[in-house]
Structure formats: structure tokens, C-alpha cells
């Protein structure tokens, strides 16, 4: 009997023994993971160089990838080296790599559509993008399956560097419509400087701004996913004062002119802030002709060693006959910023007001967080900040603005730039990435023609009427202050002013 051929049999081990984990060794090579991972171009080049020195299998074990992947990297080595040398070492794909984009024609046309709408300063929402994309897709038979889904929208925004932003400025007309008025204003001021030779310490800019005494921010840190974000306030959201900020082109800051709702002066307050503020106990917080005259006489004054120029907006009491007669008496020339252009060429609007109000908000936030100075009514409701406290906020906020910021703001608005036009590139709204970059060439061309622009500067319609009416309405409906100042008791008065 012949013995069986043992070579034709395989040794079968128990399944349990085959699945046993062997003890790991520190020198054991890294096995490629079944999970797909992305590798940077720099690491791919390192793997290629290691494979050339050893083998593809050794490189695959060391870098945890499949051997075929090493072969593919070696095949496109030159492209990887060029990308790494060009500064794209952190990228994980070569240009044009990955899955090809579907519906590219829709993406390209939608990108151009969004850019065009934003150049026209029109609001673009996520909903409008999806609706317009569906309209465009209907024009192409190959895009019949396009659905403009939420996923496509997210990828479209990320792919084209778009994001949902909060609105910072609203306007009724696009900025391009203001080019003529802005250019004429800048050339008018320039001609006035040539004619009268104003010194930097005799060029003023001023603007009124509201200071809210309970400024609550619109954002707050809260646990992710929270449905309710409640913030405690003083209940005085409508309570405010008006501050007229004024400064010179050489960086010198004048005393802030503060309008208070009280009619009866508080001697302690007057004494404390006599050197830092000009207080107006007018009983209202909006400017009119008498208060404008009071501001001009008490802040600018009549004493001057040269001719002066005042830059302000087209508020009604700034261009009234009464105000013009006071300016003539004080020997102050004035230039009115055209309506709708204050956010471009008025120094306070462009550079002062935001840091000033940001400082006020910080002081209020610290005061609320500390809580030791907050007083309460008999009903347990918090009182507004005392007068001494919020007036000190105004002093400190105005003092926090640097001399360089004030001085540079005049050049940013085209007021004190060199009359030969060599500093026109400093005008912020005419910069390449500014709101109206085409205004730079318009300014250059108008300056070369030497046309008389004084007739082109027309005092525009009052752009602050609606704001002033709103402020007056707020004063009537707020009910946060006493109706009759003279009937307030001495104890209540001292409590309010913080003495």
C-alpha cells in the first residue's frame, strides 16, 4: 500500500490560533490603515525619497499607505516637487486633483453674479443664491439634475471665498453716485486752503454723536446650541446724551461739548469737569441754532491768530442763517460735507466715532461686571449710571484717541493732503479696495483740468432730520428722567449725579 503524498496536504490550524494577536514589537512596521487618510505634498515627497533609497514596500509600511500609492506618487514626482518648491507644501492635492466639479458653468456664472450684485451694493442672501442658481441651470441641458441644495450652497460659498457677513453700512444710493460730490468737496477744500493758507492748528472738524448710557452688545458668549441667550440690562436702553466732538488737523483735541437733559446745573459736576468738558444744561439732547451758537462760542471761541476753517456735515442748524452770521462774527470759514458723503470724507464719522463709542461700551461693561456702584430703586430695579460716572466715561473715551489717529483722519478724508495731489492715495474711499476706487482717477482728472468747483459744492438737503426727530421722539417716550427738573429733591439729585 502506497503512502499518501504528504506534499499535497496543507496544515490546517484552528481558527482561534490564526486570529491570535502576536506581541507587538517596537520595530514592527506600520501597517497601512483601511481608513482613507490625506497626506500633505511635503510628506508625499519624503515617502518618495525613502522609497528610492529602500523600496516601495518599505515606504508603504513606514508611511502607512498602500504600495500602489507609493508607485503613483513616484510616477508624478516632478509635479509634487514643483508644488512643494512653489510654496504649496501644506496642500494635500495637486492643482486640479480630486473629483471634478459638477455644474461648473453654474458655479462660474453664480460667482460673477454675486460679485456684480455686491459691486452694486445690493443685498445677497443665501435664498437668492439658490433661486438664481436654479434659473441659470435651466439654460443648460447637462444641468437638468441640478437642485441647488443646501450642501451645494455651502460648498459654493467655501469654494469661492464667500461668507455671510453682518451689514456695517446702509445707503439709499450706491457709492459710485457720490463720486462727483466727493471730488468736488475735496477740490473745494483744497482751493480754500490755497486761497487762505490755513495752518493745521486752524483747521477743525466736528460732529455730533449719541452716547447711550446702557449700551448692550448684540453678541454674548453662551453654550453652543442654547435656545435662549438672556442678558441683564438696566432697562435704560433709550437713555442717552449727545456729545459734539471737535478736533484740529494737527491732532489737538478740543473739549467735548455735552448736551444734558437737566436744566439746573449741579455745582459739584460743573466744578469737577470744568477743565475737561463743556457742559450744556439745555434740558434736551438734540442740537438747534442756539446750541450751535453756544458750541461755536465756547469751544472754538473768537480768539485766533489766523484764519480758520471748520468742516462739518449738512445738518440744518449748521447751514442756517443764524449759524452763518455767528461764523462770520467769529471769522470762521466753513465747508459743508455733501449729504450722503459723511461716511467717506468726514473725519469724525470715518475715524473718531467708532473707537470713541467702543471705549464707552468697555467702560459700561466693566461697570456692569463690577456691580459695586449699581444702585437700585425701592422696587429692586437698577438705576442708570450716575452723571459723574458717565461723564467720566466721555472724558476717558475721548482721551483714549491718540493724536496720530486724529491727525491722520484729516488726510484719510482728503482735507489736509498736499495741494499738489501727491498724497491723494491716502484718501481711504479712493483706495484700490475702498468703496469707490474709481474716484481716484476722477479726482486726478478734475484736478488737472483746474475747473472751478466752488459752484459745484451745493449745500445738500439735511440728512439728519429723521435722526433728530427720532431722538426727540425717544426723549418724549423714554420716561426715564423726571418730567420737571426743578421739582427733584436734593437727595434724589445727589443720587443721580453720583455725589
Secondary structure as UniProt FT lines:
FT   HELIX           6..8
FT   HELIX           15..18
FT   TURN            26..27
FT   HELIX           41..53
FT   HELIX           56..63
FT   HELIX           67..75
FT   HELIX           77..85
FT   TURN            86..87
FT   TURN            89..90
FT   TURN            95..96
FT   HELIX           104..119
FT   TURN            120..121
FT   HELIX           126..137
FT   TURN            138..139
FT   HELIX           141..143
FT   TURN            144..145
FT   HELIX           150..159
FT   TURN            160..161
FT   HELIX           175..178
FT   HELIX           179..196
FT   HELIX           200..202
FT   STRAND          203..212
FT   TURN            213..214
FT   TURN            224..225
FT   TURN            237..238
FT   STRAND          240..248
FT   TURN            249..250
FT   STRAND          256..259
FT   HELIX           267..272
FT   TURN            273..276
FT   STRAND          277..280
FT   HELIX           289..295
FT   HELIX           296..300
FT   STRAND          308..312
FT   HELIX           316..318
FT   HELIX           321..330
FT   STRAND          332..336
FT   TURN            339..340
FT   HELIX           342..345
FT   HELIX           348..352
FT   HELIX           353..370
FT   TURN            372..373
FT   TURN            378..379
FT   HELIX           387..400
FT   HELIX           403..412
FT   TURN            413..414
FT   TURN            419..420
FT   TURN            422..423
FT   HELIX           424..426
FT   HELIX           428..430
FT   TURN            432..433
FT   TURN            435..438
FT   HELIX           439..449
FT   HELIX           454..456
FT   HELIX           465..478
FT   HELIX           485..487
FT   HELIX           490..497
//
